[in-house]
Amino acid sequence: QVQLVESGGGLVQPGGSLRLSCAASGSIFRINGMGWYRQAPGKQRELVAAFTSGGTTPYADSVKGRFTISRDSAKNTVYLQMSSLKPEDTAVYYCNANIIRYGPYLPTDYWGQGTQVTVSY
């Protein structure tokens, strides 16, 4: 099995910063892509930033220049450094990874449990 465990969410004031972490563990042969999505109340889940299997690193327009995605491949971990946070960044942030497991050797999408980020005074 594979697990994605997120951490780092919380309450922060506008203009503040937070760093999210997502660690993948389990029977992992290869990680094809890994990144972050978010879902605000009443809205669809949207891509925030990701490392894709094609080698690109797309960002949502709304976070460009403020958020930075990074990774530690040795630890199967991806990070999201969020700066200059705005109230509209308030959402549940989900980690997503496309992983090939040992045995089936088939790519499968996995999701973390989500971590709440609230930007407010």
Salt bridges, closest charged atoms under 4 A:
GLU46 OE2 - ARG38 NE 2.73
ASP61 OD1 - LYS64 NZ 3.04
ASP89 OD1 - ARG38 NH1 2.98
ASP89 OD2 - ARG66 NH1 2.75
